């Protein structure tokens, strides 16, 4: 028999704003792993981006909530933005596991983030806390390149049907690398378009476009050093 699949995903990000690339990836992960639930988690402040200014958390939560309001199986959590200080992924995973011990969580991250996982807070414990899904990023190979000292072993194809590869991590956890399409959209490019008066239709869900316009977001000074 194949390995059991996770039953819910934690998909974090600054979501400033949440765009169609985020949304499409979340949908693809849900369908690839046949998940009944995907939880979107706007971050309070990513510790690996200490100087990045962010829009007010309430706006980012509202945009994410509006984007998935009509999508079955998707929800938005304010767990990270309710905490002061950096948003550590290990803390997030452990809090969700304590709150819902019957759920087999999987943590979603970009392939570019996994390439720098050794800089994350207690990353070995994070990878041992739940399974992980890698998302494709333009310019970053999806084949994982683990940091020194982290051993991963490629698994044979599972008996259930899906497209992609998986690897065995320490503590018996798995690293899923599904073959997914990647949309080359960035939150920064959207903010710059709004600032310069360009149309963002097709880059964000209609609900997010309406929210940005209705609240006058991203009309300030040009950004420096912000992704």
ZADO-1210 file (C-alpha; in nm, 4 decimals, padded with zeros to 6 digits):
<atoms>
<atom x="00.0000" y="00.0000" z="00.0000" code="UNK" pos="1"/>
<atom x="00.1090" y="00.3581" z="-00.0585" code="UNK" pos="2"/>
<atom x="00.1885" y="00.6031" z="00.2169" code="UNK" pos="3"/>
<atom x="-00.1104" y="00.7809" z="00.3694" code="UNK" pos="4"/>
<atom x="-00.1739" y="01.1257" z="00.2324" code="UNK" pos="5"/>
<atom x="-00.2007" y="01.4352" z="00.4512" code="UNK" pos="6"/>
<atom x="-00.5501" y="01.5624" z="00.5178" code="UNK" pos="7"/>
<atom x="-00.4992" y="01.9416" z="00.5312" code="UNK" pos="8"/>
<atom x="-00.2423" y="02.1967" z="00.4176" code="UNK" pos="9"/>
<atom x="-00.0982" y="02.5076" z="00.5809" code="UNK" pos="10"/>
<atom x="-00.0145" y="02.7620" z="00.3115" code="UNK" pos="11"/>
<atom x="00.1578" y="03.0705" z="00.4517" code="UNK" pos="12"/>
<atom x="00.2763" y="03.3952" z="00.3000" code="UNK" pos="13"/>
<atom x="00.2640" y="03.7695" z="00.3379" code="UNK" pos="14"/>
<atom x="-00.0125" y="03.7854" z="00.0720" code="UNK" pos="15"/>
<atom x="00.0443" y="04.1562" z="00.0119" code="UNK" pos="16"/>
<atom x="-00.1681" y="04.1148" z="-00.1910" code="UNK" pos="17"/>
<atom x="-00.2793" y="03.7569" z="-00.2479" code="UNK" pos="18"/>
<atom x="-00.2684" y="03.7103" z="-00.6250" code="UNK" pos="19"/>
<atom x="-00.3712" y="03.4524" z="-00.8830" code="UNK" pos="20"/>
<atom x="-00.0343" y="03.2780" z="-00.8584" code="UNK" pos="21"/>
<atom x="-00.0949" y="03.2112" z="-00.4885" code="UNK" pos="22"/>
<atom x="-00.4522" y="03.1051" z="-00.5496" code="UNK" pos="23"/>
<atom x="-00.3701" y="02.8729" z="-00.8397" code="UNK" pos="24"/>
<atom x="-00.0906" y="02.7058" z="-00.6409" code="UNK" pos="25"/>
<atom x="-00.3235" y="02.6498" z="-00.3457" code="UNK" pos="26"/>
<atom x="-00.5829" y="02.4917" z="-00.5730" code="UNK" pos="27"/>
<atom x="-00.3228" y="02.2740" z="-00.7463" code="UNK" pos="28"/>
<atom x="-00.1858" y="02.1469" z="-00.4140" code="UNK" pos="29"/>
<atom x="-00.5351" y="02.0678" z="-00.2895" code="UNK" pos="30"/>
<atom x="-00.6138" y="01.8698" z="-00.6033" code="UNK" pos="31"/>
<atom x="-00.2730" y="01.6994" z="-00.6399" code="UNK" pos="32"/>
<atom x="-00.2835" y="01.5618" z="-00.2840" code="UNK" pos="33"/>
<atom x="-00.6637" y="01.5289" z="-00.2757" code="UNK" pos="34"/>
<atom x="-00.6905" y="01.7430" z="00.0351" code="UNK" pos="35"/>
<atom x="-01.0260" y="01.8345" z="00.1846" code="UNK" pos="36"/>
<atom x="-00.8824" y="02.1534" z="00.3406" code="UNK" pos="37"/>
<atom x="-00.6271" y="02.4242" z="00.2685" code="UNK" pos="38"/>
<atom x="-00.5647" y="02.6930" z="00.5309" code="UNK" pos="39"/>
<atom x="-00.4155" y="03.0223" z="00.4116" code="UNK" pos="40"/>
<atom x="-00.2019" y="03.1966" z="00.6725" code="UNK" pos="41"/>
<atom x="-00.1128" y="03.5625" z="00.6227" code="UNK" pos="42"/>
<atom x="00.2110" y="03.6183" z="00.8155" code="UNK" pos="43"/>
<atom x="00.2551" y="03.8777" z="01.0872" code="UNK" pos="44"/>
<atom x="00.6190" y="03.9359" z="01.0019" code="UNK" pos="45"/>
<atom x="00.8411" y="03.6782" z="00.8252" code="UNK" pos="46"/>
<atom x="01.1675" y="03.6493" z="01.0225" code="UNK" pos="47"/>
<atom x="01.3660" y="03.5913" z="00.7006" code="UNK" pos="48"/>
<atom x="01.2429" y="03.9286" z="00.5656" code="UNK" pos="49"/>
<atom x="01.3174" y="04.1499" z="00.8696" code="UNK" pos="50"/>
<atom x="01.3156" y="04.4835" z="00.6867" code="UNK" pos="51"/>
<atom x="01.0167" y="04.4266" z="00.4650" code="UNK" pos="52"/>
<atom x="00.7350" y="04.6738" z="00.5322" code="UNK" pos="53"/>
<atom x="00.3945" y="04.5146" z="00.5102" code="UNK" pos="54"/>
<atom x="00.0428" y="04.6401" z="00.4647" code="UNK" pos="55"/>
<atom x="-00.1806" y="04.6300" z="00.7699" code="UNK" pos="56"/>
<atom x="-00.2639" y="04.2729" z="00.8661" code="UNK" pos="57"/>
<atom x="-00.6364" y="04.3430" z="00.8541" code="UNK" pos="58"/>
<atom x="-00.6143" y="04.4337" z="00.4866" code="UNK" pos="59"/>
<atom x="-00.4119" y="04.1239" z="00.3991" code="UNK" pos="60"/>
<atom x="-00.6529" y="03.9000" z="00.5887" code="UNK" pos="61"/>
<atom x="-00.9529" y="04.0612" z="00.4225" code="UNK" pos="62"/>
<atom x="-00.8086" y="04.0209" z="00.0728" code="UNK" pos="63"/>
<atom x="-00.7232" y="03.6548" z="00.1297" code="UNK" pos="64"/>
<atom x="-01.0662" y="03.5865" z="00.2791" code="UNK" pos="65"/>
<atom x="-01.2430" y="03.7549" z="-00.0121" code="UNK" pos="66"/>
<atom x="-01.0375" y="03.5565" z="-00.2646" code="UNK" pos="67"/>
<atom x="-01.1404" y="03.2151" z="-00.1275" code="UNK" pos="68"/>
<atom x="-01.4895" y="03.2943" z="-00.0002" code="UNK" pos="69"/>
<atom x="-01.6542" y="03.1025" z="-00.2857" code="UNK" pos="70"/>
<atom x="-01.4025" y="02.8150" z="-00.2959" code="UNK" pos="71"/>
<atom x="-01.5010" y="02.4977" z="-00.1123" code="UNK" pos="72"/>
<atom x="-01.2383" y="02.3602" z="00.1249" code="UNK" pos="73"/>
<atom x="-01.0410" y="02.6846" z="00.1612" code="UNK" pos="74"/>
<atom x="-01.0184" y="02.8983" z="00.4722" code="UNK" pos="75"/>
<atom x="-00.8081" y="03.1827" z="00.6082" code="UNK" pos="76"/>
<atom x="-00.6580" y="03.1877" z="00.9576" code="UNK" pos="77"/>
<atom x="-00.5479" y="03.4931" z="01.1547" code="UNK" pos="78"/>
<atom x="-00.3367" y="03.2797" z="01.3877" code="UNK" pos="79"/>
<atom x="-00.0005" y="03.4258" z="01.2818" code="UNK" pos="80"/>
<atom x="-00.1073" y="03.7900" z="01.2651" code="UNK" pos="81"/>
<atom x="-00.2534" y="03.7664" z="01.6176" code="UNK" pos="82"/>
<atom x="00.0940" y="03.6949" z="01.7549" code="UNK" pos="83"/>
<atom x="00.3416" y="03.9728" z="01.8164" code="UNK" pos="84"/>
<atom x="00.6893" y="03.9290" z="01.6743" code="UNK" pos="85"/>
<atom x="00.8135" y="03.7068" z="01.3908" code="UNK" pos="86"/>
<atom x="00.5970" y="03.4325" z="01.2396" code="UNK" pos="87"/>
<atom x="00.7906" y="03.1105" z="01.2943" code="UNK" pos="88"/>
<atom x="00.6605" y="02.8214" z="01.0855" code="UNK" pos="89"/>
<atom x="00.7474" y="02.5646" z="01.3526" code="UNK" pos="90"/>
<atom x="00.5300" y="02.7486" z="01.6050" code="UNK" pos="91"/>
<atom x="00.2455" y="02.7647" z="01.3536" code="UNK" pos="92"/>
<atom x="00.2570" y="02.3932" z="01.2735" code="UNK" pos="93"/>
<atom x="00.2700" y="02.2970" z="01.6401" code="UNK" pos="94"/>
<atom x="-00.0209" y="02.5231" z="01.7310" code="UNK" pos="95"/>
<atom x="-00.2397" y="02.3788" z="01.4579" code="UNK" pos="96"/>
<atom x="-00.1385" y="02.0257" z="01.5572" code="UNK" pos="97"/>
<atom x="-00.2338" y="02.0923" z="01.9191" code="UNK" pos="98"/>
<atom x="-00.5623" y="02.2555" z="01.8219" code="UNK" pos="99"/>
<atom x="-00.6596" y="01.9753" z="01.5831" code="UNK" pos="100"/>
<atom x="-00.4659" y="01.6621" z="01.6801" code="UNK" pos="101"/>
<atom x="-00.6667" y="01.4414" z="01.4458" code="UNK" pos="102"/>
<atom x="-00.5532" y="01.6299" z="01.1355" code="UNK" pos="103"/>
<atom x="-00.2495" y="01.5139" z="00.9388" code="UNK" pos="104"/>
<atom x="-00.1056" y="01.8521" z="00.8386" code="UNK" pos="105"/>
<atom x="00.1252" y="01.9253" z="00.5473" code="UNK" pos="106"/>
<atom x="00.3275" y="02.2468" z="00.5305" code="UNK" pos="107"/>
<atom x="00.3561" y="02.4263" z="00.1955" code="UNK" pos="108"/>
<atom x="00.6664" y="02.6237" z="00.0961" code="UNK" pos="109"/>
<atom x="00.8373" y="02.7427" z="-00.2200" code="UNK" pos="110"/>
<atom x="01.1309" y="02.5569" z="-00.3675" code="UNK" pos="111"/>
<atom x="01.3338" y="02.8764" z="-00.3261" code="UNK" pos="112"/>
<atom x="01.2597" y="02.8771" z="00.0474" code="UNK" pos="113"/>
<atom x="01.3619" y="02.5125" z="00.0842" code="UNK" pos="114"/>
<atom x="01.6946" y="02.5977" z="-00.0790" code="UNK" pos="115"/>
<atom x="01.7539" y="02.8288" z="00.2197" code="UNK" pos="116"/>
<atom x="01.5815" y="02.6141" z="00.4826" code="UNK" pos="117"/>
<atom x="01.8953" y="02.5972" z="00.6996" code="UNK" pos="118"/>
<atom x="01.8438" y="02.9686" z="00.7801" code="UNK" pos="119"/>
<atom x="01.4939" y="02.9037" z="00.9179" code="UNK" pos="120"/>
<atom x="01.4155" y="02.8844" z="01.2881" code="UNK" pos="121"/>
<atom x="01.4811" y="02.5255" z="01.4096" code="UNK" pos="122"/>
<atom x="01.4268" y="02.3917" z="01.0601" code="UNK" pos="123"/>
<atom x="01.5055" y="02.0299" z="01.1495" code="UNK" pos="124"/>
<atom x="01.2162" y="02.0301" z="01.3962" code="UNK" pos="125"/>
<atom x="00.9885" y="02.1899" z="01.1374" code="UNK" pos="126"/>
<atom x="01.0645" y="01.9178" z="00.8820" code="UNK" pos="127"/>
<atom x="01.0058" y="01.6537" z="01.1502" code="UNK" pos="128"/>
<atom x="00.6762" y="01.8074" z="01.2639" code="UNK" pos="129"/>
<atom x="00.4765" y="01.7345" z="00.9483" code="UNK" pos="130"/>
<atom x="00.5065" y="01.6517" z="00.5789" code="UNK" pos="131"/>
<atom x="00.6161" y="01.9298" z="00.3410" code="UNK" pos="132"/>
<atom x="00.5103" y="02.0300" z="-00.0102" code="UNK" pos="133"/>
<atom x="00.7461" y="02.2214" z="-00.2383" code="UNK" pos="134"/>
<atom x="00.5991" y="02.4680" z="-00.4863" code="UNK" pos="135"/>
<atom x="00.7758" y="02.5547" z="-00.8116" code="UNK" pos="136"/>
<atom x="00.9363" y="02.8989" z="-00.8366" code="UNK" pos="137"/>
<atom x="01.0692" y="03.0565" z="-01.1530" code="UNK" pos="138"/>
<atom x="01.4474" y="03.0241" z="-01.1593" code="UNK" pos="139"/>
<atom x="01.4616" y="02.7621" z="-00.8824" code="UNK" pos="140"/>
<atom x="01.4861" y="02.3891" z="-00.9672" code="UNK" pos="141"/>
<atom x="01.2080" y="02.1861" z="-00.8103" code="UNK" pos="142"/>
<atom x="01.4457" y="01.8985" z="-00.7392" code="UNK" pos="143"/>
<atom x="01.5271" y="01.9642" z="-00.3723" code="UNK" pos="144"/>
<atom x="01.8805" y="02.0557" z="-00.2696" code="UNK" pos="145"/>
<atom x="01.8897" y="01.9851" z="00.1048" code="UNK" pos="146"/>
<atom x="02.1383" y="02.1649" z="00.3317" code="UNK" pos="147"/>
<atom x="02.4452" y="01.9810" z="00.4539" code="UNK" pos="148"/>
<atom x="02.3575" y="01.7221" z="00.7128" code="UNK" pos="149"/>
<atom x="01.9964" y="01.6764" z="00.6021" code="UNK" pos="150"/>
<atom x="01.9527" y="01.3405" z="00.4355" code="UNK" pos="151"/>
<atom x="01.6615" y="01.2805" z="00.2003" code="UNK" pos="152"/>
<atom x="01.5837" y="00.9649" z="00.0043" code="UNK" pos="153"/>
<atom x="01.3763" y="00.9525" z="-00.3100" code="UNK" pos="154"/>
<atom x="01.0761" y="00.7238" z="-00.2826" code="UNK" pos="155"/>
<atom x="00.9298" y="00.4888" z="-00.5342" code="UNK" pos="156"/>
<atom x="00.6050" y="00.6069" z="-00.6957" code="UNK" pos="157"/>
<atom x="00.3033" y="00.5625" z="-00.4692" code="UNK" pos="158"/>
<atom x="00.0177" y="00.3369" z="-00.5623" code="UNK" pos="159"/>
<atom x="-00.2197" y="00.6329" z="-00.5808" code="UNK" pos="160"/>
<atom x="-00.2133" y="00.8362" z="-00.8985" code="UNK" pos="161"/>
<atom x="-00.0452" y="01.1759" z="-00.8971" code="UNK" pos="162"/>
<atom x="00.2214" y="01.3571" z="-01.0984" code="UNK" pos="163"/>
<atom x="00.5437" y="01.4383" z="-00.9185" code="UNK" pos="164"/>
<atom x="00.8055" y="01.2951" z="-00.6873" code="UNK" pos="165"/>
<atom x="00.8350" y="01.2459" z="-00.3144" code="UNK" pos="166"/>
<atom x="01.1268" y="01.2020" z="-00.0769" code="UNK" pos="167"/>
<atom x="01.1657" y="01.0568" z="00.2677" code="UNK" pos="168"/>
<atom x="01.2727" y="01.3086" z="00.5322" code="UNK" pos="169"/>
<atom x="01.4071" y="01.2487" z="00.8830" code="UNK" pos="170"/>
<atom x="01.1574" y="01.1179" z="01.1384" code="UNK" pos="171"/>
<atom x="00.9692" y="00.9415" z="00.8577" code="UNK" pos="172"/>
<atom x="00.8202" y="01.2603" z="00.7156" code="UNK" pos="173"/>
<atom x="00.7785" y="01.3186" z="00.3428" code="UNK" pos="174"/>
<atom x="00.8767" y="01.5933" z="00.1039" code="UNK" pos="175"/>
<atom x="00.6243" y="01.6133" z="-00.1815" code="UNK" pos="176"/>
<atom x="00.7347" y="01.7724" z="-00.5097" code="UNK" pos="177"/>
<atom x="00.4230" y="01.7756" z="-00.7277" code="UNK" pos="178"/>
<atom x="00.4507" y="01.8764" z="-01.0922" code="UNK" pos="179"/>
<atom x="00.2501" y="02.1980" z="-01.0940" code="UNK" pos="180"/>
<atom x="00.2232" y="02.4928" z="-01.3334" code="UNK" pos="181"/>
<atom x="00.3755" y="02.8142" z="-01.1985" code="UNK" pos="182"/>
<atom x="00.2335" y="03.1557" z="-01.2821" code="UNK" pos="183"/>
<atom x="00.5033" y="03.4230" z="-01.3005" code="UNK" pos="184"/>
<atom x="00.3216" y="03.6810" z="-01.0871" code="UNK" pos="185"/>
<atom x="00.4666" y="03.8729" z="-00.7936" code="UNK" pos="186"/>
<atom x="00.2990" y="04.0824" z="-00.5274" code="UNK" pos="187"/>
<atom x="00.5587" y="04.3519" z="-00.5795" code="UNK" pos="188"/>
<atom x="00.4787" y="04.3862" z="-00.9506" code="UNK" pos="189"/>
<atom x="00.1089" y="04.4200" z="-00.8628" code="UNK" pos="190"/>
<atom x="00.1783" y="04.6926" z="-00.6068" code="UNK" pos="191"/>
<atom x="00.3910" y="04.8794" z="-00.8592" code="UNK" pos="192"/>
<atom x="00.1191" y="04.8565" z="-01.1227" code="UNK" pos="193"/>
<atom x="-00.1388" y="04.9937" z="-00.8804" code="UNK" pos="194"/>
<atom x="00.0990" y="05.2743" z="-00.7853" code="UNK" pos="195"/>
<atom x="00.1516" y="05.3703" z="-01.1484" code="UNK" pos="196"/>
<atom x="-00.2168" y="05.3482" z="-01.2369" code="UNK" pos="197"/>
<atom x="-00.1947" y="05.0313" z="-01.4493" code="UNK" pos="198"/>
<atom x="-00.4621" y="04.7641" z="-01.4703" code="UNK" pos="199"/>
<atom x="-00.4156" y="04.4539" z="-01.2522" code="UNK" pos="200"/>
<atom x="-00.7098" y="04.2561" z="-01.3888" code="UNK" pos="201"/>
<atom x="-00.6105" y="03.8940" z="-01.4435" code="UNK" pos="202"/>
<atom x="-00.3283" y="03.9172" z="-01.1875" code="UNK" pos="203"/>
<atom x="-00.5475" y="03.9063" z="-00.8775" code="UNK" pos="204"/>
<atom x="-00.8942" y="03.7638" z="-00.8073" code="UNK" pos="205"/>
<atom x="-01.1720" y="04.0155" z="-00.8858" code="UNK" pos="206"/>
<atom x="-01.2556" y="04.0428" z="-00.5158" code="UNK" pos="207"/>
<atom x="-00.8963" y="04.1426" z="-00.4376" code="UNK" pos="208"/>
<atom x="-00.8888" y="04.3967" z="-00.7201" code="UNK" pos="209"/>
<atom x="-01.2088" y="04.5507" z="-00.5837" code="UNK" pos="210"/>
<atom x="-01.0720" y="04.5581" z="-00.2288" code="UNK" pos="211"/>
<atom x="-00.7484" y="04.7273" z="-00.3344" code="UNK" pos="212"/>
<atom x="-00.9386" y="04.9959" z="-00.5249" code="UNK" pos="213"/>
<atom x="-01.1977" y="05.0444" z="-00.2523" code="UNK" pos="214"/>
<atom x="-00.9361" y="05.0930" z="00.0206" code="UNK" pos="215"/>
<atom x="-00.6811" y="05.2875" z="-00.1828" code="UNK" pos="216"/>
<atom x="-00.4012" y="05.0377" z="-00.1156" code="UNK" pos="217"/>
<atom x="-00.0508" y="05.0618" z="-00.2651" code="UNK" pos="218"/>
<atom x="-00.0729" y="05.4259" z="-00.3685" code="UNK" pos="219"/>
<atom x="00.2201" y="05.5473" z="-00.1555" code="UNK" pos="220"/>
<atom x="00.5841" y="05.6106" z="-00.2389" code="UNK" pos="221"/>
<atom x="00.7823" y="05.3747" z="-00.4596" code="UNK" pos="222"/>
<atom x="00.9228" y="05.0758" z="-00.2693" code="UNK" pos="223"/>
<atom x="01.2888" y="05.0068" z="-00.2090" code="UNK" pos="224"/>
<atom x="01.4195" y="04.6623" z="-00.1193" code="UNK" pos="225"/>
<atom x="01.0742" y="04.5115" z="-00.0841" code="UNK" pos="226"/>
<atom x="00.9900" y="04.1839" z="-00.2638" code="UNK" pos="227"/>
</atoms>
